[in-house]
Amino acid sequence: MRFSLLAACLAALALSAPAEAAGLSGMGLNLFGNYFHFGSRPNIPKPMVRTITAGPLRMELQHTKLSQIRKTFGGSIQTQGSNKTLVNWLCYHTDGSGKSPAANTWFISNILGGGEFVMIVAVQAADPTRIPGDCEPAPKNFQVPNLGIPGLGASLADLKATFGAASGSTIAYRADEPGADALGTALNAQYIGYVLSGGRVSGYGAGETSVPAAAQN
């Protein structure tokens, strides 16, 4: 009896704890790491990503938890690193057979999100027959997220129409707004990154974080 109880407890822990993954990849890694140069100052006037929809789920950066996404779509929360390099994520692969194109979608929490709150959402066009080691097959109710900005397949002209400027194959946007505490000591910085191939968006995503506000003279 004691052994069966212990086994049940261990099984419960295994289900609740993040799983060690093959390693964050693709646009998920690009936005989590230093692939994009976002600069220290904003280059667009306001944050462009507000509510994000993915099938039946509506979410917001810094407010939605990975556990909420897992409850809706299943999958395993994967993890790597620790302390400042901590990153937890869910990744879903769609093969293009349903309403969504063939793509990999990452929902990512870093140390600033406590490994719990989604700080980054990234999407990348994918080979429908290959699932990266850090992703899992998407369930039928999953759809590639709509961030409210141009997505996969968009052109440079689409980006220019939305953001006012766009050039090259790697494009980075940043927008700042006062932090929610209204104390004036911090800003909410939103980062948007695009990768283009053949003049079309092949990967993109957005992230948010809090940064210190410039001192007032």
Backbone hydrogen bonds, N-H to C=O, Kabsch-Sander energy under -0.5 kcal/mol:
donor,donor_aa,acceptor,acceptor_aa,energy
5,L,1,M,-2.1
6,L,2,R,-2.5
7,A,3,F,-2.4
8,A,4,S,-2.0
9,C,5,L,-2.2
10,L,6,L,-2.5
11,A,7,A,-2.2
12,A,8,A,-2.0
13,L,9,C,-2.2
14,A,10,L,-2.1
15,L,11,A,-1.7
16,S,12,A,-1.6
17,A,13,L,-2.3
19,A,77,I,-3.1
21,A,79,T,-1.3
22,A,133,G,-0.6
28,G,25,S,-0.8
29,L,25,S,-1.5
30,N,26,G,-2.2
31,L,27,M,-2.3
32,F,28,G,-1.8
33,G,29,L,-2.8
35,Y,30,N,-1.0
36,F,30,N,-0.6
38,F,36,F,-0.8
43,N,174,R,-2.0
44,I,174,R,-1.7
50,R,48,M,-0.6
52,I,59,M,-3.0
53,T,146,N,-1.9
54,A,57,L,-2.7
57,L,54,A,-1.9
59,M,52,I,-2.8
61,L,50,R,-0.5
62,Q,118,V,-3.6
63,H,60,E,-1.6
64,T,60,E,-2.1
66,L,116,E,-2.8
68,Q,65,K,-0.6
69,I,65,K,-1.5
70,R,66,L,-2.7
71,K,67,S,-1.9
72,T,68,Q,-1.3
73,F,69,I,-2.8
74,G,70,R,-2.6
78,Q,76,S,-0.6
78,Q,89,W,-3.1
79,T,19,A,-2.2
80,Q,87,V,-1.8
85,T,82,S,-2.2
86,L,83,N,-1.5
87,V,80,Q,-2.1
88,N,109,S,-2.8
89,W,78,Q,-2.4
90,L,107,F,-2.0
92,Y,105,T,-2.3
93,H,136,E,-3.0
94,T,92,Y,-0.5
94,T,103,A,-2.8
96,G,101,P,-0.6
103,A,94,T,-1.6
103,A,101,P,-0.6
104,N,124,Q,-2.6
105,T,92,Y,-2.3
106,W,122,A,-2.9
107,F,90,L,-2.7
108,I,120,I,-2.9
109,S,88,N,-3.1
111,I,86,L,-0.6
113,G,110,N,-1.0
114,G,111,I,-1.4
115,G,110,N,-2.5
116,E,113,G,-1.9
117,F,113,G,-2.6
118,V,64,T,-3.3
119,M,108,I,-3.0
120,I,108,I,-1.8
121,V,206,A,-2.6
122,A,106,W,-2.2
123,V,204,Y,-3.3
124,Q,104,N,-2.2
125,A,202,S,-2.9
126,A,102,A,-2.0
130,R,127,D,-1.7
135,C,132,P,-1.8
136,E,91,C,-1.7
138,A,93,H,-2.7
142,F,139,P,-1.5
146,N,53,T,-2.9
147,L,145,P,-0.6
153,G,201,V,-2.8
154,A,151,G,-2.1
156,L,199,G,-0.7
159,L,155,S,-1.9
160,K,156,L,-2.7
161,A,157,A,-2.3
162,T,158,D,-1.5
163,F,159,L,-3.3
164,G,159,L,-0.5
164,G,160,K,-1.9
171,I,194,Y,-2.3
173,Y,192,I,-2.8
175,A,190,Q,-2.1
177,E,188,N,-1.4
179,G,186,A,-2.2
182,A,179,G,-1.7
187,L,211,V,-3.5
188,N,177,E,-3.6
189,A,187,L,-0.8
189,A,209,T,-2.9
190,Q,175,A,-3.1
191,Y,207,G,-3.2
192,I,173,Y,-2.5
193,G,205,G,-2.1
194,Y,171,I,-2.7
195,V,203,G,-2.8
196,L,169,S,-2.9
197,S,200,R,-3.1
200,R,197,S,-1.2
201,V,154,A,-2.5
202,S,195,V,-2.8
203,G,195,V,-1.6
204,Y,123,V,-2.7
205,G,193,G,-1.5
206,A,121,V,-2.3
207,G,191,Y,-2.5
208,E,119,M,-2.0
209,T,189,A,-1.9
211,V,187,L,-2.6
213,A,185,T,-2.1
